[in-house]
């Protein structure tokens, strides 16, 4: 067990500088381009699923939460909301960068999330015939990374938070592998063509970054396959669904939206050949 603890600590320490630099870049982007993204969302109209599906892939801490507020205020359609939820990258990008994952993998997953989000969003809008309504009352843009705060401090806080998650999950994973064996664990998860995406999708629905952190790390550690990864990351909409339940009175509609999100994520995971 001493080796497990040491390996876990070494792995996390190696990731710290990459996480910190990544969050610095994300913070700078938020402060310099966040309001432009905001304007693009509110003016997207019937093209909302396309515009917001693309914007959702850009790392932004409050993107899905903002979209939930817009939907509750009838500023965007349900299809646009679904597109944002499915394309939201959450913590996937920082984790993949810190693990030195191939750029082709990261871009491929992002492209898949965006395409699935756009197609699903357009389909949902087509079925429900619910398009973007006019803005009755202006909602002010609120930046989650800068404003009166410090980009540097925000990057430090996010780095420490994600590192704490990674420390817990990495230790748990290393311990599991130590006692069970990686071959046995991998065999069980990858061979569960239907159960693994179902479980991964549920993990992705966790209303914080923990779900996407765990799923991404499991894939990078070669524990789960690509289909299971996609199921979890497509369902990982951050705090967006939680915000939706908090501010929307019609809870049945909220459940239906989350059900659509989960169902699409699992179906894509099962359909993935890898």
N, C-alpha and C positions, 0 to 999 in steps of 0.2 A: 504493500500500500504506500510505502514511502516513495517509491518510484512513480506511482500514479500522481501523488501530490506534487512532486517535483516537476514532472512532465507537464502537469496542468499549469503550474505557475510560470514555467518557462514559455509555454505556448502563449499565454496571455501577455506576458511582458514583451514578447516579440511583436505582438499585434498593436500595442499601444501607440507607437508613432504613426502608423498608417491610419489608424482610426482618427487620431487627432488632426492630422493634415486633411483627411477627407472631410471632417466636420467643419474645419476652417473654410474650406472651399464652398461647402454647402451654405454656410452662414453668409459668406460674401455674396453668393448668388441670390439668396433670399432678400438681402438688404438692397441689392441693386436691380433686381428684376421681379421681386414679389408683387409689386403693385401692378406691373404690366400684365402678369398672369391673371391677377384679380380682374382687371378690365376685360381681358379676353374671355373669361368665364361668363361674366354678366352680359356680354354682348354676343355670345355664340349663337343664340337663337336655336333654330331647328338643327343646326350643325353641332349642337352641344356635345353629343356623344363622341363626335370626331375630335373636336377641339380639346375637350376636357379629358378624353381618353389619352391623348398625346401628352397633355400637360401633367396628367396624373403620374406619369413615369418619372417626372423630375422630382428628386428628393426634396420634400418640403414637409416640415413637421406637422403643419395643421391643414394640409390640403384636403384630406378626406373629411375632417371636421368642418371646414369651411363649406364644403359641398353639401354636407348634411344640413347646415343652417340655411343654405340657399334653397334646398329642396323643401324644407319645412316652410319657408317663406314663399314658396311657389315661384321662385325665380328661375329654377332649372327643372327639367323634366326628370321623371323617375329613371328613364333610360340613361340620361346624363350622369345621374348619381351612380347607377350600376357601373357605367364605364369608368368613372373615377375610382370606385372601390376596387374593381378588378385590375386596373393598371397601376394603382398605388404601389410604389416600390418599397416604401417603409425603410427597414434597415438592411435590405438585401444588398444594396450597392456598397455601403461601407464595409460590410462583413466580407463580401467577395473581394474587394480591393485589398483588405487587410490580409486575406489568405492568398493573395497573388493568383487569384483565379484567372483563367484565360479571358481576355477581353471578348473573344467570340462567344463564350458562355454567357457572360453578363449581358451583352447586347442581344443575344438570342433569346434569353429569358425575358428581357425588357420588351423586345419586339413582340414576343408571344403574348405577353400581358396586355400590351397596347392593342394588338389586333383583336384578341378575344374581347377586350373591353369595348372597343368600338362596335364590333359586330353584335355583341350581346346588347349593348345600349341601343343601337338602332332597331334591333329586333323587338326589344321591350317597348320602345316608343311606338313602333308600328302596331304592335298588338294592342296596346292600351290607348293609342291615339291621344297621348298626353304630351304636349310640347311645352316649350318654355313660355312662361307668362311674362307680361310686362312688369317692370319693377315699379312697385307702388311707393315704397319708402326706401331711400338709399341706405345701404349698409356700409359702414366705414371699413376701410381696409385696415387690418391689424396684423402687423408682422410678428412672427413668433421667434425670430432669431435676432433682430437688432433693436430698432426703436430706441428706447432709453438704455438698453443693456449693452453689453460688450460682446462682440463676435468671438473674441478670444476666450472670455469667460464661459460663453455658451458652448464653445467647442470643448472646453475642459470638462464641463458638466456632462455633456452628452458622452464624451469619451469614457468618463468614469462610470456612468450609468450602464452603458453597453458592455464595458469591461466586467462589471459586476455580474451582469446576466451571463456573459460568456464564461466567467470563472465558475459559476454554479453549474451551467449546462455542460461545460467541458469536463469538470470533475465528475459529474454524474455519468456522462458518456464514457469516460475513461474507466471509471469504476465498474460500469456495466460490462464493458469489453473485457476488463481484467478478470471478472468472475465468470462470465458467460462464454467469451471468446468472440472475436469479430466475425469469424466465418459463420458461426451459428446465428448471430444476430443479423448479419447481412442477408443470410439465406431466408430467415423468417420474414423480414420486412420486404425484400424485393420480390419474393415469390407470392406475397399477398397482393395480387393484382387488383383486387377490389377493396379489401379491407384497409390497405395502407393509404390510398388516397382519401378514404373516408375519415380515417384517424387524422391524417395530415391536415385536411380541410378544417376539422374541428380545432386543431391546434392553431391554425391560421386565424380563426375567429377570435382568439384571445385579444381583448381590447387594449393592447399596448404592443410595444415592439418585441416583447418576449417571444411571441409565436414565430415571427419571421426570422428572428435571430436563431432560434433552436432549429427550425426547418432548414435554413441555409447552411448552418454548421453541420447538421447531420448529412446533408448531401455532399458537402466539401470533404467530410471525413469518410465518404464512400459507404455510408450506412444505408441510405435510401436512394432510389433511382430517380430519374428525371421526371417521370410522371407524378410521383409522390411529391417531389419538390414543387412542381407547378400547381398541384392541387392546394398545397399549403400556402404558397405565395399569392395565388389568385384570390384566395379567401382572406388574406391578410390585409385588411383595410385600415389597420391602426385603430384609432379611437373614433373613427367615423361612425360605425354602427352604434357605438355606445352613446355618442352625441345625438344620433338620430332618435334613439329611445327616450333620451332625456327631454328633448324639445318638441317632439311630435306627439300629439294627443292620441292619434289613431294607432294604438299598439299593434293591432292586427295587420295594418299596412306595413309597419316596421318589421314584423315577423316575416311577412311575405317577401319583403326586399332582401332580408338576410337569408331567407330560404332560397331565393333565386341566386344570390351570390354564392352560397354554399353549393347548390346544385350544379351550377355552371363550373365551378372550380373542380368538383369531384369528377364530373363528366370528362373534362379536359384531361385530368390526371389519369383516368382509366383509359381514355382513348390514345394517350401518348404511347408510342411503340417502345420507348426506351425507359 
